[in-house]
Amino acid sequence: MLGLRSVTVIEVLVRPHELLIKLRLTRSRLVCPKCSYTTRSCYDTRTLDSRWRHLDIGTHQTWLSCQLRRLRCPTHGVITEGVPFARPVGESRFTRDFEHLVAWACAKMDKTTVTKLLRVAWRTVGTICERVVTPRARSQPS
């Protein structure tokens, strides 16, 4: 139903007007979100879950939550592993699917309508559109 790869749903919490879906990554290798370096070695596990806003289900805002591990990348040092459905932790608190929906909606309607339809702030719509249309430069090892 979520359309996400490489994850298992471990719990669903239903609150008024909100769904919180707790996930676990199914892959055994950790991936650096900046250079795609992979390793089986885990530096440690973050104590707080990371959260992303996903596509709404009915009238409920949907949030994905996942406890992430950290790895030691030879290029970027200790960094939180990447997830297949969102940008690196700290870059965005939305899934790629949600960001692409916002960008598509902006191409079809005015920004005020997008903010009301998707329940996000005006400024958020602009920053999401910038992220979607601006390709991210991958860091290359020196």
N, CA, C and O atoms as CSV, one atom per row, in Angstrom:
chain,resi,resn,atom,element,x,y,z
A,1,MET,N,N,0.811,-1.192,0.000
A,1,MET,CA,C,0.000,0.000,0.000
A,1,MET,C,C,0.863,1.267,0.000
A,1,MET,O,O,0.496,2.269,-0.614
A,2,LEU,N,N,2.000,1.221,0.685
A,2,LEU,CA,C,2.891,2.380,0.732
A,2,LEU,C,C,3.759,2.489,-0.510
A,2,LEU,O,O,4.201,3.582,-0.864
A,3,GLY,N,N,4.002,1.388,-1.162
A,3,GLY,CA,C,4.835,1.396,-2.357
A,3,GLY,C,C,6.305,1.629,-2.069
A,3,GLY,O,O,7.006,2.229,-2.884
A,4,LEU,N,N,6.787,1.162,-0.913
A,4,LEU,CA,C,8.186,1.357,-0.528
A,4,LEU,C,C,8.941,0.041,-0.651
A,4,LEU,O,O,8.438,-1.015,-0.269
A,5,ARG,N,N,10.166,0.119,-1.194
A,5,ARG,CA,C,11.019,-1.058,-1.329
A,5,ARG,C,C,11.965,-1.154,-0.142
A,5,ARG,O,O,12.275,-0.153,0.504
A,6,SER,N,N,12.410,-2.348,0.128
A,6,SER,CA,C,13.458,-2.629,1.121
A,6,SER,C,C,13.083,-2.260,2.545
A,6,SER,O,O,13.959,-1.954,3.353
A,7,VAL,N,N,11.794,-2.285,2.866
A,7,VAL,CA,C,11.361,-2.012,4.238
A,7,VAL,C,C,10.276,-3.003,4.657
A,7,VAL,O,O,9.576,-3.580,3.824
A,8,THR,N,N,10.160,-3.180,5.958
A,8,THR,CA,C,9.091,-3.976,6.546
A,8,THR,C,C,8.351,-3.086,7.528
A,8,THR,O,O,8.975,-2.362,8.303
A,9,VAL,N,N,7.034,-3.134,7.500
A,9,VAL,CA,C,6.236,-2.386,8.466
A,9,VAL,C,C,6.216,-3.178,9.761
A,9,VAL,O,O,5.860,-4.356,9.764
A,10,ILE,N,N,6.599,-2.538,10.869
A,10,ILE,CA,C,6.619,-3.243,12.152
A,10,ILE,C,C,5.498,-2.778,13.088
A,10,ILE,O,O,5.137,-3.490,14.025
A,11,GLU,N,N,4.946,-1.577,12.832
A,11,GLU,CA,C,3.861,-1.096,13.685
A,11,GLU,C,C,3.143,0.053,12.984
A,11,GLU,O,O,3.763,0.844,12.273
A,12,VAL,N,N,1.841,0.137,13.191
A,12,VAL,CA,C,1.046,1.249,12.666
A,12,VAL,C,C,0.269,1.849,13.820
A,12,VAL,O,O,-0.504,1.152,14.478
A,13,LEU,N,N,0.465,3.130,14.069
A,13,LEU,CA,C,-0.267,3.841,15.115
A,13,LEU,C,C,-1.266,4.773,14.446
A,13,LEU,O,O,-0.891,5.607,13.622
A,14,VAL,N,N,-2.541,4.629,14.804
A,14,VAL,CA,C,-3.586,5.474,14.243
A,14,VAL,C,C,-3.969,6.507,15.285
A,14,VAL,O,O,-4.393,6.174,16.391
A,15,ARG,N,N,-3.812,7.758,14.913
A,15,ARG,CA,C,-4.185,8.887,15.773
A,15,ARG,C,C,-5.206,9.712,15.012
A,15,ARG,O,O,-5.360,9.524,13.806
A,16,PRO,N,N,-5.907,10.619,15.676
A,16,PRO,CA,C,-6.851,11.465,14.941
A,16,PRO,C,C,-6.133,12.241,13.832
A,16,PRO,O,O,-5.225,13.026,14.104
A,17,HIS,N,N,-6.541,12.019,12.604
A,17,HIS,CA,C,-6.024,12.715,11.422
A,17,HIS,C,C,-4.554,12.419,11.131
A,17,HIS,O,O,-3.913,13.162,10.388
A,18,GLU,N,N,-4.007,11.334,11.714
A,18,GLU,CA,C,-2.589,11.037,11.499
A,18,GLU,C,C,-2.335,9.535,11.609
A,18,GLU,O,O,-2.903,8.846,12.457
A,19,LEU,N,N,-1.461,9.050,10.721
A,19,LEU,CA,C,-0.968,7.672,10.799
A,19,LEU,C,C,0.538,7.730,11.003
A,19,LEU,O,O,1.231,8.472,10.306
A,20,LEU,N,N,1.046,6.961,11.945
A,20,LEU,CA,C,2.486,6.833,12.140
A,20,LEU,C,C,2.835,5.384,11.844
A,20,LEU,O,O,2.384,4.470,12.535
A,21,ILE,N,N,3.637,5.185,10.816
A,21,ILE,CA,C,4.007,3.846,10.388
A,21,ILE,C,C,5.483,3.633,10.705
A,21,ILE,O,O,6.354,4.302,10.148
A,22,LYS,N,N,5.748,2.696,11.604
A,22,LYS,CA,C,7.125,2.395,11.987
A,22,LYS,C,C,7.665,1.316,11.060
A,22,LYS,O,O,7.035,0.281,10.847
A,23,LEU,N,N,8.850,1.584,10.513
A,23,LEU,CA,C,9.465,0.701,9.524
A,23,LEU,C,C,10.783,0.137,10.040
A,23,LEU,O,O,11.384,0.659,10.979
A,24,ARG,N,N,11.213,-0.944,9.397
A,24,ARG,CA,C,12.546,-1.496,9.605
A,24,ARG,C,C,13.118,-1.762,8.228
A,24,ARG,O,O,12.445,-2.348,7.380
A,25,LEU,N,N,14.351,-1.339,7.994
A,25,LEU,CA,C,15.008,-1.622,6.720
A,25,LEU,C,C,15.312,-3.109,6.636
A,25,LEU,O,O,15.744,-3.715,7.617
A,26,THR,N,N,15.087,-3.697,5.470
A,26,THR,CA,C,15.298,-5.138,5.314
A,26,THR,C,C,16.683,-5.484,4.783
A,26,THR,O,O,17.091,-6.644,4.834
A,27,ARG,N,N,17.399,-4.510,4.282
A,27,ARG,CA,C,18.722,-4.812,3.730
A,27,ARG,C,C,19.750,-4.964,4.854
A,27,ARG,O,O,19.637,-4.346,5.912
A,28,SER,N,N,20.752,-5.802,4.593
A,28,SER,CA,C,21.779,-6.046,5.608
A,28,SER,C,C,22.960,-5.093,5.456
A,28,SER,O,O,23.700,-4.874,6.415
A,29,ARG,N,N,23.147,-4.520,4.259
A,29,ARG,CA,C,24.260,-3.601,4.025
A,29,ARG,C,C,23.829,-2.167,4.279
A,29,ARG,O,O,22.735,-1.765,3.882
A,30,LEU,N,N,24.674,-1.403,4.933
A,30,LEU,CA,C,24.434,0.011,5.166
A,30,LEU,C,C,24.973,0.782,3.973
A,30,LEU,O,O,26.014,0.424,3.422
A,31,VAL,N,N,24.271,1.844,3.567
A,31,VAL,CA,C,24.641,2.615,2.379
A,31,VAL,C,C,24.888,4.067,2.775
A,31,VAL,O,O,24.054,4.687,3.433
A,32,CYS,N,N,26.047,4.609,2.368
A,32,CYS,CA,C,26.319,6.033,2.567
A,32,CYS,C,C,25.399,6.810,1.622
A,32,CYS,O,O,25.390,6.535,0.422
A,33,PRO,N,N,24.629,7.771,2.131
A,33,PRO,CA,C,23.696,8.494,1.277
A,33,PRO,C,C,24.360,9.492,0.334
A,33,PRO,O,O,23.714,10.013,-0.575
A,34,LYS,N,N,25.647,9.760,0.547
A,34,LYS,CA,C,26.324,10.759,-0.279
A,34,LYS,C,C,27.136,10.163,-1.414
A,34,LYS,O,O,27.301,10.796,-2.456
A,35,CYS,N,N,27.650,8.941,-1.222
A,35,CYS,CA,C,28.508,8.378,-2.271
A,35,CYS,C,C,28.184,6.933,-2.614
A,35,CYS,O,O,28.874,6.339,-3.442
A,36,SER,N,N,27.174,6.356,-2.014
A,36,SER,CA,C,26.748,4.982,-2.267
A,36,SER,C,C,27.758,3.918,-1.823
A,36,SER,O,O,27.682,2.773,-2.268
A,37,TYR,N,N,28.697,4.283,-0.954
A,37,TYR,CA,C,29.594,3.294,-0.342
A,37,TYR,C,C,28.735,2.362,0.506
A,37,TYR,O,O,27.838,2.825,1.211
A,38,THR,N,N,28.994,1.058,0.449
A,38,THR,CA,C,28.224,0.103,1.250
A,38,THR,C,C,29.144,-0.698,2.147
A,38,THR,O,O,30.310,-0.926,1.826
A,39,THR,N,N,28.599,-1.121,3.277
A,39,THR,CA,C,29.350,-1.931,4.232
A,39,THR,C,C,28.375,-2.730,5.081
A,39,THR,O,O,27.210,-2.361,5.223
A,40,ARG,N,N,28.856,-3.814,5.637
A,40,ARG,CA,C,28.046,-4.580,6.585
A,40,ARG,C,C,28.321,-4.111,8.017
A,40,ARG,O,O,27.587,-4.449,8.945
A,41,SER,N,N,29.377,-3.338,8.178
A,41,SER,CA,C,29.800,-2.898,9.496
A,41,SER,C,C,28.974,-1.697,9.974
A,41,SER,O,O,28.874,-0.684,9.283
A,42,CYS,N,N,28.398,-1.830,11.144
A,42,CYS,CA,C,27.579,-0.773,11.738
A,42,CYS,C,C,28.402,-0.040,12.793
A,42,CYS,O,O,28.934,-0.667,13.709
A,43,TYR,N,N,28.511,1.279,12.673
A,43,TYR,CA,C,29.234,2.080,13.672
A,43,TYR,C,C,28.434,2.099,14.970
A,43,TYR,O,O,28.970,1.782,16.031
A,44,ASP,N,N,27.158,2.467,14.895
A,44,ASP,CA,C,26.233,2.413,16.022
A,44,ASP,C,C,24.817,2.615,15.492
A,44,ASP,O,O,24.618,2.783,14.289
A,45,THR,N,N,23.841,2.599,16.387
A,45,THR,CA,C,22.448,2.814,16.014
A,45,THR,C,C,21.963,4.087,16.688
A,45,THR,O,O,22.186,4.294,17.881
A,46,ARG,N,N,21.303,4.932,15.918
A,46,ARG,CA,C,20.784,6.181,16.475
A,46,ARG,C,C,19.714,5.863,17.515
A,46,ARG,O,O,18.943,4.918,17.350
A,47,THR,N,N,19.669,6.650,18.580
A,47,THR,CA,C,18.705,6.404,19.646
A,47,THR,C,C,17.317,6.937,19.296
A,47,THR,O,O,16.315,6.422,19.792
A,48,LEU,N,N,17.248,7.955,18.453
A,48,LEU,CA,C,15.965,8.520,18.044
A,48,LEU,C,C,15.598,8.042,16.647
A,48,LEU,O,O,16.462,7.912,15.780
A,49,ASP,N,N,14.318,7.784,16.434
A,49,ASP,CA,C,13.847,7.408,15.103
A,49,ASP,C,C,13.844,8.620,14.188
A,49,ASP,O,O,13.594,9.741,14.630
A,50,SER,N,N,14.121,8.393,12.927
A,50,SER,CA,C,13.991,9.439,11.911
A,50,SER,C,C,12.556,9.388,11.399
A,50,SER,O,O,11.957,8.315,11.319
A,51,ARG,N,N,11.997,10.573,11.048
A,51,ARG,CA,C,10.610,10.641,10.575
A,51,ARG,C,C,10.532,11.409,9.272
A,51,ARG,O,O,11.238,12.397,9.070
A,52,TRP,N,N,9.655,10.937,8.385
A,52,TRP,CA,C,9.419,11.584,7.108
A,52,TRP,C,C,7.921,11.657,6.851
A,52,TRP,O,O,7.182,10.730,7.182
A,53,ARG,N,N,7.483,12.738,6.270
A,53,ARG,CA,C,6.083,12.862,5.848
A,53,ARG,C,C,5.938,12.145,4.521
A,53,ARG,O,O,6.718,12.370,3.595
A,54,HIS,N,N,4.934,11.277,4.430
A,54,HIS,CA,C,4.679,10.503,3.221
A,54,HIS,C,C,3.341,10.935,2.634
A,54,HIS,O,O,2.670,11.806,3.187
A,55,LEU,N,N,2.959,10.338,1.536
A,55,LEU,CA,C,1.685,10.645,0.902
A,55,LEU,C,C,0.539,10.338,1.865
A,55,LEU,O,O,0.553,9.314,2.547
A,56,ASP,N,N,-0.443,11.224,1.916
A,56,ASP,CA,C,-1.588,11.033,2.799
A,56,ASP,C,C,-2.365,9.781,2.404
A,56,ASP,O,O,-2.445,9.426,1.228
A,57,ILE,N,N,-2.929,9.127,3.401
A,57,ILE,CA,C,-3.825,7.990,3.169
A,57,ILE,C,C,-5.207,8.447,3.614
A,57,ILE,O,O,-5.476,8.597,4.806
A,58,GLY,N,N,-6.070,8.664,2.641
A,58,GLY,CA,C,-7.403,9.206,2.943
A,58,GLY,C,C,-7.270,10.599,3.527
A,58,GLY,O,O,-6.625,11.468,2.942
A,59,THR,N,N,-7.882,10.808,4.682
A,59,THR,CA,C,-7.815,12.123,5.338
A,59,THR,C,C,-6.704,12.184,6.381
A,59,THR,O,O,-6.580,13.176,7.099
A,60,HIS,N,N,-5.900,11.131,6.467
A,60,HIS,CA,C,-4.840,11.058,7.477
A,60,HIS,C,C,-3.488,11.458,6.897
A,60,HIS,O,O,-3.084,10.963,5.845
A,61,GLN,N,N,-2.795,12.354,7.589
A,61,GLN,CA,C,-1.400,12.621,7.246
A,61,GLN,C,C,-0.622,11.363,7.611
A,61,GLN,O,O,-0.849,10.769,8.664
A,62,THR,N,N,0.279,10.968,6.752
A,62,THR,CA,C,1.044,9.742,6.993
A,62,THR,C,C,2.496,10.086,7.266
A,62,THR,O,O,3.134,10.809,6.501
A,63,TRP,N,N,3.008,9.557,8.369
A,63,TRP,CA,C,4.394,9.742,8.765
A,63,TRP,C,C,5.077,8.387,8.821
A,63,TRP,O,O,4.525,7.426,9.358
A,64,LEU,N,N,6.268,8.313,8.268
A,64,LEU,CA,C,7.079,7.101,8.333
A,64,LEU,C,C,8.160,7.317,9.379
A,64,LEU,O,O,8.742,8.398,9.469
A,65,SER,N,N,8.423,6.293,10.161
A,65,SER,CA,C,9.413,6.381,11.229
A,65,SER,C,C,10.316,5.160,11.140
A,65,SER,O,O,9.846,4.044,10.921
A,66,CYS,N,N,11.611,5.378,11.311
A,66,CYS,CA,C,12.555,4.265,11.188
A,66,CYS,C,C,13.785,4.552,12.038
A,66,CYS,O,O,14.317,5.662,12.026
A,67,GLN,N,N,14.231,3.536,12.779
A,67,GLN,CA,C,15.468,3.683,13.535
A,67,GLN,C,C,16.624,3.355,12.593
A,67,GLN,O,O,16.697,2.255,12.044
A,68,LEU,N,N,17.516,4.312,12.415
A,68,LEU,CA,C,18.610,4.152,11.462
A,68,LEU,C,C,19.925,3.885,12.168
A,68,LEU,O,O,20.130,4.261,13.322
A,69,ARG,N,N,20.806,3.225,11.437
A,69,ARG,CA,C,22.144,2.948,11.921
A,69,ARG,C,C,23.108,3.977,11.336
A,69,ARG,O,O,22.771,4.706,10.403
A,70,ARG,N,N,24.298,4.020,11.897
A,70,ARG,CA,C,25.331,4.882,11.334
A,70,ARG,C,C,26.497,3.996,10.880
A,70,ARG,O,O,26.753,2.929,11.438
A,71,LEU,N,N,27.185,4.480,9.855
A,71,LEU,CA,C,28.323,3.752,9.320
A,71,LEU,C,C,29.507,4.693,9.226
A,71,LEU,O,O,29.359,5.914,9.286
A,72,ARG,N,N,30.685,4.103,9.078
A,72,ARG,CA,C,31.899,4.904,8.892
A,72,ARG,C,C,32.285,4.811,7.419
A,72,ARG,O,O,32.826,3.803,6.963
A,73,CYS,N,N,31.990,5.898,6.676
A,73,CYS,CA,C,32.328,5.972,5.259
A,73,CYS,C,C,33.770,6.465,5.143
A,73,CYS,O,O,34.137,7.407,5.845
A,74,PRO,N,N,34.602,5.868,4.284
A,74,PRO,CA,C,35.985,6.331,4.149
A,74,PRO,C,C,36.076,7.766,3.636
A,74,PRO,O,O,37.066,8.448,3.900
A,75,THR,N,N,35.065,8.236,2.910
A,75,THR,CA,C,35.076,9.591,2.357
A,75,THR,C,C,34.400,10.598,3.278
A,75,THR,O,O,34.907,11.705,3.458
A,76,HIS,N,N,33.261,10.232,3.865
A,76,HIS,CA,C,32.442,11.190,4.609
A,76,HIS,C,C,32.458,10.988,6.118
A,76,HIS,O,O,31.774,11.716,6.836
A,77,GLY,N,N,33.211,10.033,6.610
A,77,GLY,CA,C,33.295,9.794,8.044
A,77,GLY,C,C,32.049,9.084,8.563
A,77,GLY,O,O,31.376,8.366,7.823
A,78,VAL,N,N,31.750,9.293,9.845
A,78,VAL,CA,C,30.582,8.654,10.456
A,78,VAL,C,C,29.336,9.389,9.987
A,78,VAL,O,O,29.216,10.601,10.164
A,79,ILE,N,N,28.412,8.652,9.389
A,79,ILE,CA,C,27.231,9.255,8.771
A,79,ILE,C,C,26.041,8.301,8.918
A,79,ILE,O,O,26.214,7.083,8.958
A,80,THR,N,N,24.847,8.861,8.997
A,80,THR,CA,C,23.633,8.056,9.086
A,80,THR,C,C,23.361,7.397,7.742
A,80,THR,O,O,23.482,8.029,6.693
A,81,GLU,N,N,22.994,6.127,7.782
A,81,GLU,CA,C,22.743,5.378,6.545
A,81,GLU,C,C,21.625,6.016,5.727
A,81,GLU,O,O,20.738,6.680,6.264
A,82,GLY,N,N,21.690,5.800,4.428
A,82,GLY,CA,C,20.661,6.302,3.537
A,82,GLY,C,C,19.485,5.351,3.480
A,82,GLY,O,O,19.636,4.152,3.713
A,83,VAL,N,N,18.314,5.881,3.171
A,83,VAL,CA,C,17.118,5.055,2.981
A,83,VAL,C,C,16.681,5.189,1.527
A,83,VAL,O,O,16.900,6.236,0.917
A,84,PRO,N,N,16.067,4.154,0.959
A,84,PRO,CA,C,15.733,4.200,-0.457
A,84,PRO,C,C,14.569,5.119,-0.813
A,84,PRO,O,O,14.364,5.421,-1.988
A,85,PHE,N,N,13.815,5.562,0.167
A,85,PHE,CA,C,12.606,6.333,-0.112
A,85,PHE,C,C,12.712,7.817,0.216
A,85,PHE,O,O,11.743,8.552,0.023
A,86,ALA,N,N,13.865,8.279,0.707
A,86,ALA,CA,C,13.997,9.694,1.085
A,86,ALA,C,C,15.435,10.169,0.895
A,86,ALA,O,O,16.362,9.372,0.748
A,87,ARG,N,N,15.590,11.476,0.904
A,87,ARG,CA,C,16.919,12.074,0.829
A,87,ARG,C,C,17.660,11.829,2.135
A,87,ARG,O,O,17.044,11.409,3.115
A,88,PRO,N,N,18.978,12.081,2.175
A,88,PRO,CA,C,19.733,11.851,3.407
A,88,PRO,C,C,19.144,12.608,4.603
A,88,PRO,O,O,18.581,13.693,4.458
A,89,VAL,N,N,19.290,12.008,5.777
A,89,VAL,CA,C,18.808,12.624,7.011
A,89,VAL,C,C,19.411,14.015,7.135
A,89,VAL,O,O,20.618,14.193,6.968
A,90,GLY,N,N,18.574,14.990,7.426
A,90,GLY,CA,C,19.023,16.367,7.555
A,90,GLY,C,C,18.749,17.207,6.314
A,90,GLY,O,O,18.688,18.433,6.405
A,91,GLU,N,N,18.583,16.573,5.157
A,91,GLU,CA,C,18.294,17.318,3.923
A,91,GLU,C,C,16.811,17.573,3.745
A,91,GLU,O,O,16.415,18.617,3.228
A,92,SER,N,N,15.983,16.621,4.174
A,92,SER,CA,C,14.551,16.759,3.988
A,92,SER,C,C,13.814,15.888,4.987
A,92,SER,O,O,14.305,14.827,5.372
A,93,ARG,N,N,12.647,16.328,5.405
A,93,ARG,CA,C,11.825,15.503,6.291
A,93,ARG,C,C,10.611,14.948,5.551
A,93,ARG,O,O,9.599,14.613,6.165
A,94,PHE,N,N,10.724,14.855,4.218
A,94,PHE,CA,C,9.661,14.327,3.372
A,94,PHE,C,C,10.204,13.175,2.539
A,94,PHE,O,O,11.394,13.142,2.225
A,95,THR,N,N,9.336,12.226,2.179
A,95,THR,CA,C,9.754,11.154,1.284
A,95,THR,C,C,9.863,11.712,-0.135
A,95,THR,O,O,9.297,12.760,-0.445
A,96,ARG,N,N,10.586,11.010,-0.980
A,96,ARG,CA,C,10.717,11.434,-2.376
A,96,ARG,C,C,9.354,11.471,-3.068
A,96,ARG,O,O,9.080,12.378,-3.854
A,97,ASP,N,N,8.504,10.489,-2.777
A,97,ASP,CA,C,7.167,10.464,-3.384
A,97,ASP,C,C,6.382,11.724,-3.029
A,97,ASP,O,O,5.730,12.309,-3.894
A,98,PHE,N,N,6.437,12.142,-1.775
A,98,PHE,CA,C,5.723,13.341,-1.352
A,98,PHE,C,C,6.299,14.576,-2.051
A,98,PHE,O,O,5.552,15.428,-2.532
A,99,GLU,N,N,7.619,14.665,-2.102
A,99,GLU,CA,C,8.258,15.812,-2.751
A,99,GLU,C,C,7.903,15.877,-4.230
A,99,GLU,O,O,7.662,16.964,-4.755
A,100,HIS,N,N,7.867,14.741,-4.906
A,100,HIS,CA,C,7.517,14.742,-6.333
A,100,HIS,C,C,6.056,15.121,-6.542
A,100,HIS,O,O,5.725,15.770,-7.534
A,101,LEU,N,N,5.180,14.729,-5.627
A,101,LEU,CA,C,3.781,15.143,-5.716
A,101,LEU,C,C,3.661,16.657,-5.565
A,101,LEU,O,O,2.910,17.293,-6.304
A,102,VAL,N,N,4.386,17.236,-4.626
A,102,VAL,CA,C,4.365,18.691,-4.432
A,102,VAL,C,C,4.848,19.395,-5.696
A,102,VAL,O,O,4.215,20.349,-6.147
A,103,ALA,N,N,5.956,18.940,-6.273
A,103,ALA,CA,C,6.500,19.576,-7.472
A,103,ALA,C,C,5.531,19.440,-8.647
A,103,ALA,O,O,5.340,20.395,-9.399
A,104,TRP,N,N,4.921,18.272,-8.811
A,104,TRP,CA,C,3.949,18.081,-9.881
A,104,TRP,C,C,2.743,18.989,-9.675
A,104,TRP,O,O,2.264,19.608,-10.626
A,105,ALA,N,N,2.250,19.073,-8.447
A,105,ALA,CA,C,1.087,19.922,-8.153
A,105,ALA,C,C,1.395,21.387,-8.440
A,105,ALA,O,O,0.529,22.122,-8.915
A,106,CYS,N,N,2.624,21.815,-8.156
A,106,CYS,CA,C,3.008,23.206,-8.428
A,106,CYS,C,C,3.013,23.512,-9.920
A,106,CYS,O,O,2.778,24.650,-10.325
A,107,ALA,N,N,3.278,22.504,-10.732
A,107,ALA,CA,C,3.252,22.699,-12.188
A,107,ALA,C,C,1.822,22.801,-12.712
A,107,ALA,O,O,1.604,23.316,-13.808
A,108,LYS,N,N,0.847,22.318,-11.942
A,108,LYS,CA,C,-0.540,22.277,-12.390
A,108,LYS,C,C,-1.440,23.325,-11.739
A,108,LYS,O,O,-2.488,23.659,-12.291
A,109,MET,N,N,-1.047,23.853,-10.565
A,109,MET,CA,C,-1.911,24.792,-9.844
A,109,MET,C,C,-1.070,25.803,-9.076
A,109,MET,O,O,0.149,25.666,-8.978
A,110,ASP,N,N,-1.723,26.803,-8.542
A,110,ASP,CA,C,-0.982,27.843,-7.817
A,110,ASP,C,C,-0.513,27.327,-6.457
A,110,ASP,O,O,-1.029,26.342,-5.927
A,111,LYS,N,N,0.473,28.022,-5.918
A,111,LYS,CA,C,1.142,27.598,-4.686
A,111,LYS,C,C,0.188,27.578,-3.491
A,111,LYS,O,O,0.292,26.694,-2.640
A,112,THR,N,N,-0.727,28.524,-3.412
A,112,THR,CA,C,-1.673,28.564,-2.297
A,112,THR,C,C,-2.558,27.323,-2.287
A,112,THR,O,O,-2.823,26.755,-1.228
A,113,THR,N,N,-3.008,26.906,-3.447
A,113,THR,CA,C,-3.835,25.700,-3.547
A,113,THR,C,C,-3.037,24.472,-3.136
A,113,THR,O,O,-3.566,23.589,-2.461
A,114,VAL,N,N,-1.779,24.405,-3.532
A,114,VAL,CA,C,-0.911,23.281,-3.170
A,114,VAL,C,C,-0.752,23.208,-1.650
A,114,VAL,O,O,-0.816,22.124,-1.070
A,115,THR,N,N,-0.544,24.360,-1.005
A,115,THR,CA,C,-0.368,24.366,0.452
A,115,THR,C,C,-1.614,23.851,1.163
A,115,THR,O,O,-1.511,23.131,2.157
A,116,LYS,N,N,-2.779,24.214,0.664
A,116,LYS,CA,C,-4.030,23.761,1.292
A,116,LYS,C,C,-4.291,22.284,1.012
A,116,LYS,O,O,-4.686,21.542,1.911
A,117,LEU,N,N,-4.075,21.861,-0.216
A,117,LEU,CA,C,-4.342,20.482,-0.604
A,117,LEU,C,C,-3.430,19.496,0.121
A,117,LEU,O,O,-3.889,18.463,0.609
A,118,LEU,N,N,-2.140,19.815,0.192
A,118,LEU,CA,C,-1.158,18.895,0.764
A,118,LEU,C,C,-0.809,19.199,2.221
A,118,LEU,O,O,-0.008,18.491,2.831
A,119,ARG,N,N,-1.407,20.242,2.770
A,119,ARG,CA,C,-1.228,20.611,4.179
A,119,ARG,C,C,0.233,20.830,4.550
A,119,ARG,O,O,0.753,20.234,5.493
A,120,VAL,N,N,0.880,21.703,3.778
A,120,VAL,CA,C,2.255,22.113,4.067
A,120,VAL,C,C,2.329,23.638,3.979
A,120,VAL,O,O,1.460,24.280,3.391
A,121,ALA,N,N,3.362,24.196,4.563
A,121,ALA,CA,C,3.531,25.647,4.577
A,121,ALA,C,C,3.977,26.166,3.210
A,121,ALA,O,O,4.583,25.442,2.420
A,122,TRP,N,N,3.666,27.422,2.954
A,122,TRP,CA,C,4.034,28.096,1.719
A,122,TRP,C,C,5.534,27.971,1.456
A,122,TRP,O,O,5.943,27.590,0.359
A,123,ARG,N,N,6.345,28.288,2.449
A,123,ARG,CA,C,7.805,28.236,2.305
A,123,ARG,C,C,8.280,26.809,2.018
A,123,ARG,O,O,9.225,26.608,1.255
A,124,THR,N,N,7.630,25.831,2.625
A,124,THR,CA,C,7.988,24.428,2.418
A,124,THR,C,C,7.797,24.017,0.967
A,124,THR,O,O,8.622,23.289,0.415
A,125,VAL,N,N,6.729,24.472,0.351
A,125,VAL,CA,C,6.465,24.156,-1.056
A,125,VAL,C,C,7.629,24.638,-1.921
A,125,VAL,O,O,8.097,23.909,-2.796
A,126,GLY,N,N,8.089,25.851,-1.680
A,126,GLY,CA,C,9.201,26.400,-2.454
A,126,GLY,C,C,10.489,25.613,-2.281
A,126,GLY,O,O,11.180,25.336,-3.262
A,127,THR,N,N,10.822,25.247,-1.041
A,127,THR,CA,C,12.071,24.509,-0.814
A,127,THR,C,C,11.991,23.095,-1.390
A,127,THR,O,O,12.987,22.568,-1.886
A,128,ILE,N,N,10.808,22.482,-1.324
A,128,ILE,CA,C,10.650,21.155,-1.931
A,128,ILE,C,C,10.848,21.240,-3.439
A,128,ILE,O,O,11.551,20.412,-4.019
A,129,CYS,N,N,10.235,22.233,-4.077
A,129,CYS,CA,C,10.391,22.389,-5.533
A,129,CYS,C,C,11.846,22.607,-5.917
A,129,CYS,O,O,12.303,22.070,-6.926
A,130,GLU,N,N,12.580,23.383,-5.131
A,130,GLU,CA,C,14.007,23.598,-5.401
A,130,GLU,C,C,14.775,22.281,-5.326
A,130,GLU,O,O,15.609,22.001,-6.187
A,131,ARG,N,N,14.499,21.469,-4.302
A,131,ARG,CA,C,15.200,20.189,-4.155
A,131,ARG,C,C,14.900,19.249,-5.316
A,131,ARG,O,O,15.794,18.559,-5.807
A,132,VAL,N,N,13.647,19.222,-5.752
A,132,VAL,CA,C,13.258,18.283,-6.813
A,132,VAL,C,C,13.859,18.674,-8.157
A,132,VAL,O,O,14.317,17.806,-8.900
A,133,VAL,N,N,13.864,19.955,-8.481
A,133,VAL,CA,C,14.330,20.358,-9.813
A,133,VAL,C,C,15.838,20.587,-9.879
A,133,VAL,O,O,16.402,20.608,-10.973
A,134,THR,N,N,16.503,20.759,-8.743
A,134,THR,CA,C,17.947,20.974,-8.732
A,134,THR,C,C,18.643,19.650,-8.471
A,134,THR,O,O,18.500,19.086,-7.386
A,135,PRO,N,N,19.395,19.141,-9.443
A,135,PRO,CA,C,20.086,17.870,-9.205
A,135,PRO,C,C,21.138,18.039,-8.127
A,135,PRO,O,O,21.852,19.040,-8.078
A,136,ARG,N,N,21.218,17.039,-7.265
A,136,ARG,CA,C,22.183,17.072,-6.169
A,136,ARG,C,C,23.520,16.555,-6.682
A,136,ARG,O,O,23.595,15.472,-7.263
A,137,ALA,N,N,24.571,17.333,-6.465
A,137,ALA,CA,C,25.910,16.912,-6.894
A,137,ALA,C,C,26.403,15.818,-5.965
A,137,ALA,O,O,26.426,15.995,-4.747
A,138,ARG,N,N,26.794,14.697,-6.532
A,138,ARG,CA,C,27.337,13.591,-5.731
A,138,ARG,C,C,28.776,13.905,-5.365
A,138,ARG,O,O,29.546,14.386,-6.195
A,139,SER,N,N,29.133,13.630,-4.121
A,139,SER,CA,C,30.511,13.815,-3.680
A,139,SER,C,C,31.349,12.679,-4.244
A,139,SER,O,O,30.961,11.513,-4.174
A,140,GLN,N,N,32.482,13.021,-4.793
A,140,GLN,CA,C,33.387,12.035,-5.371
A,140,GLN,C,C,34.630,11.932,-4.510
A,140,GLN,O,O,35.124,12.949,-4.024
A,141,PRO,N,N,35.147,10.727,-4.308
A,141,PRO,CA,C,36.387,10.582,-3.539
A,141,PRO,C,C,37.537,11.302,-4.241
A,141,PRO,O,O,37.615,11.311,-5.469
A,142,SER,N,N,38.420,11.899,-3.462
A,142,SER,CA,C,39.563,12.628,-4.026
A,142,SER,C,C,40.678,11.692,-4.394
A,142,SER,O,O,41.719,12.133,-4.882
